[in-house]
């Protein structure tokens, strides 16, 4: 700050001393010079982004094809096009031009300044040996392929991830639960060494660019201060620890009773999913009940109908999406913006008629409407969400509705008696979901941070130390296996997971603002947003349309009147 102030003071003094010798013509020349540089930059940046957009679209299509088919040739083409895209981003001549404008020209137009900053940060991460970037791309794609084609094997039967989750969720046979959980963990031994090698490659690249490690670089180049993120997670730990411990004790009592074992004998496979990242069913209502009589196609129709009621139709996105299980297909869910200008947006899911997939569909199409309604007049690099966690916030805002009684009434038609009957329990379920996920996100954030700080440490031990501390579940006796490497995000979406929980904070902040200021509801009154076109309009104008035109916290303040805060999340789920 001191150097900036000194420079401004010197410039002010020079202007004062020489003002009498400068006529208006000279002042205009200086302004004209800046305008000329802006025009030069715009021409260069437009041409550069056209190249980026063309190659990115080809790569995104290839990635989509590989996700659907699982074929070697599709993964190969995806990797080749990702390498080609990386080569554009690593172009030294283009980066030097960007750096010249970044270091030497003080643009006045805030949009140009933002465009330049985003281009600079985007290209900076790739200013290393192209051979290293290509090697990382090939290795990451190879790991992704192993995950996509892996099927857990119990006895002679191969299980999809959906089938694994169903067994873990519904079986009360401890032996079967353990066998299924262990079978899924076999993917870890297939990818652990590759992931450690990839981590070291990422670190080497980051350190060449002057960063401590890849984790540090990833946060900084996405407009996040690593110390600030750690402070937020420390605060969340403090906020949620005691409440979670109390709920965990209640949960253990219920689960032990269901399984006919002692609470102290509960093991990781007893918590109804692979990572204890989702809340187990411990309350007297099962949300699957409200969806089990539907067909999988009906879950899609409910999603379509809901977003249409907000005047954010998604028919065009559904038409291009792939929503049901296929052999070899990616077993997870994601939304991808293939072409930002043409709004070719697609969702991949593996829908089943249950609560989890209703939540997931609302979540993924939350991403989709964010992409769809960004302002096409923005430069290509700004025609994207303000930050990855802001689009997660929208996805979570909508995903939460799948468990809310008001939404169930408005969309599925439960009566007032049923709505009132389940209201308190439904809230408990949502609260438990949030706290369980909060503690799980602590594990993921802290594991990845430590992983990149020292990839040669005992990662198996580190993983279970964090699981025991934050999730409060016991490690299996004498287990020394790479269970950390079974979570695909560590390999293919590195240093990303903390954004999910930042998204949860913003989802609560937006929900509070919309209810209070857009719908003008009384405090504590619930809404599903169904048929509230004013909600769609608010989100489009204040969150989606600005894209990345502003720093994420500036956008949040303009949209809600406050920068990102945890207070609404705490009020909703902790206090």
Secondary structure, DSSP 8 states (H G I E B T S, - for coil): -HHHHHHHHHHHHHHHHHGGG--HHHHHHHHHHHHHHHHHHHHHHHHHHHHHHHHHHHHHHHHHHHHHH--HHHHHHHHHHHHHHHHHHT-HHHHHHHHHHHHH-----HHHHHHHHHHHHHHHTT-S-HHHHHHHHHHHHHHHHHHHH--EEETTEEE-HHHHHHHHHH---HHHHHHHHHHHTHHHHHHHHHHHHHHHHHHHHHHHTT-SSHHHHHHHTTT--HHHHHHHHHHHHHHHHHHHHHHHHHHHHHHHHHHTS-GGG--GGGSSSSSS-S----SS--GGGGTTTS-HHHHHHHHHHHHHHTT---HHHHHH-B-S--TTS-SS-EEEEEETTTTEEEEE----SSHHHHHHHHHHHHHHHHHHTS-TTS-GGGSS-SSHHHHHHHHHHHHGGGG-HHHIIIII---HHHHHHHHHHHHHHHHHHHHHHHHHHHHHHHHHHHHHH-TTS-HHHHHHHHIIIII-----TT--S-GGGG-HHHHHSTT-THHHHHHHHHHHHHHHHIIIIIS---TT-----TT-HHHHHHHIIIIITTTTSS-HHHHHHHHHSS---SHHHHHHHT-
